[in-house]
Amino acid sequence: MFLIRRQSAPHLLSSMLLAGLVLGSLLLTACSRGEFSGLETLPVGDYVQKPDNFLGNTYQLTVQIDSQIVWEEGVGRILAVLADGSSSRVPVFVPDGIEQNLHVGQRYRMRVNIRQGGLIYVENLRKF
Amino acid sequence: MWKIYASSSLSLLLAAGLTWAQGGLPTGPSPAGSQGAQAGFSAPAGGVFESNTFLEMSNRIFDPTSDSMDFENGSFDWKGKKFNITEQRAFRARFERFLLASPSQEEEQYAALMEDILNRLSVSNNNDDDAILDTWQLLFRATDFAIDGGNSTIVANQVFNAWRVRKESRGVALSQKELADIRKYQQDVVANRTRMADQLRLQRMRDAGKKGSEDAAAADSGALAPLSEASFRVLDLAETEARILALEAEAASTGIQAKLQFQSQIVSFLMQRRFEHALVLSGFYQWLFKGSHQRLEVGRSQLEQLLPGSDLNYTVDSMSFLAREAINDVESGVDAVNAAYREGRTILALERLQEVFFLGEYLTQLNRIPTGQRRHLLDLYRGLMEASDLAESKDYSGLAELVEKIAGLAEDFPKTRALAGIETAKSMSDMAVFAASQYRNLGQIEQAREELRQAIDIWPSNPAIREFQMETTKLATAGSQGLKIFDDLYQRNERRAIYERRMELGFALSDDNERRPLLMEVVDQVARIELLVKQSQELVKQGEAYAAWELLIEAARIDRSDGPLNQARAELAPRVSDFVRQLDQADSLAESGQHAAALAAYLAAQDVYPASKTCRVGIAREAADLMRGLQPVEAGMPDN
């Protein structure tokens, strides 16, 4: 009986450690996708035809950077990106506050908000 | 080209305005005008283009006559021998008649007969008096043929004449013999009488010594009787001698005359290119006259003409050789013509045929040229002659059509060279008209007249000359109405209509400092639209529809209401509808200040036509506007 107790204690400890690791990784994953989870993907084709219909909405976009159209210090940059599932490029504005090195050809997941004049304003982005 | 045209029009308008402003209608050349003319266009002033250039070229191409024929001097050169060719028109008539004729059986029979006669006269054949007589009689058969032209009769008459002279010579020889006998008898009589007189004189001298001096006088008077008889006999002898000499002279004269007539006729046949008859007559001559009489003694001046620069002594044999050589040359010439024709060198065949025809016009060897070939060459000959006439009268349109036809008849005809020459002449005339119109617009009447004269000289029927004259008339009458017309059209924004009438309006407004700049502006704008539309049409032809549309967009920025421009846009729009839709949307959004959406539309349009200049400019413009709009907003917004 005493022997049985001495053998089950380490087993229980390792089981608890494993469970903790799994729980931790799940939490980390949940936290990392949390900014884009629950957001609809912007229907790029419809947006190009009628941008006014999307004003004020927030979407997620999975894109590849095609080119940088313009950059202005203290303001930000306008990129031409090609969204997944679309053949047309769209312009997105990345404010100066998002301090990331953005390169042509890189793929990003973005949280965007459609603002006045149809501006696709990037609120957050993550490279993947 | 359109750009040059547009800019030159403007410079001309400006120059015209300046010139007119200096003194109304100019009546002579002005320095300013000259400078403008030199700078604005390049006219063939000063007669750079020689109108004779085309004529020289056409003479080389369209003249079918051989180089050996010189119609100006009326001579045909054959191996250094010159024949009289008569005038070109007569030669053409005879040559065309030959090309129209067909070889006949009668001509074949004639050829066989002449060959037979020549063979009979050959030294290798039997040539006794009977054989010669038979040959002579054949001449009368030959003369029945039309192709002979009666020349065999001339030969026969010459031979007959020689025979008659020979017969007369025999009669003269008989008379001479009788007279010689009489002369001998008379000589004997005279000799006897003299001898007897001498003897009597000696006898009486001896007797006188005996009887005394009184009787001597009587003896002298008695001796006079036989001496007077001897004198009469001497006179008879002298008379007989004179008759003998006269008969000898007559015989020599008759023989020489016959020989000279023969020789003269041989030379005459050669000159007339009757080579077979020259040979026949030479053949008879050989048998009628001695070998020592072969040297030619007549026809030297004719021979000098036929064989210039030669001081040789000609014989009847050398005349025969010349005739034989000509016949052989015609034979080989016909072979050359037929060979060239077979190989498709039709122009060459025609040239050589003319030489052969002239030399062998009366020879049956020409019958070896088939009838079909003759007709074909006749068509070509007529075509070339007509082309030559058209070239001389400078009817280039008709000439170009004829060149095509001639090229169909002759593969070796230099069609490309001919057409290039025609086009060059036309272009030079057009350039001269263009220069004339520009000098006219500058008011330089003398230069304009000179250029117009040159244009007419190069191409009298140039349609541009007629247009120039009509335009000049119109300009002269439009001056007074120009102001009102321009105001009306300008108020209604009829820019295209102003452009169409720019020349007459330019004249009318040349001294109007207020309206002239407006006119120039309109002309400049519409000319640019015109240029862009033309370029667009060229691009459409090359399959560059999107690039063509871009040019129309550029033209529309100048004047969206231009009729020809809108017509071009309407025609092209269906082919580039995807691009047009995006661009229209981009423009519309940009106008309403939605720069981000406009930027998106431009990007979408650029995806359709990546090389689009409109999209590139639109993207740059909208991005800049967008950034400008974001600046104040971003400054006031908290960072997310």
Interface residues (C-beta under 8 A of the other chain):
Chain A: Y47 V48 P51 D52 I69 V70 E72 G74 V75 G76 I78 A80 S87 S88 R89 V90 P91 F93 P95 D96 G97 R115 G117 G118 L119 I120 E123 N124
Chain B: L589 G593 Q594 H595 A596 A597 L599 A600 A601 L603 A604 Q606 D607 I619 A620 A623 A624 L626 M627 G629 L630 Q631 E634 D639 N640
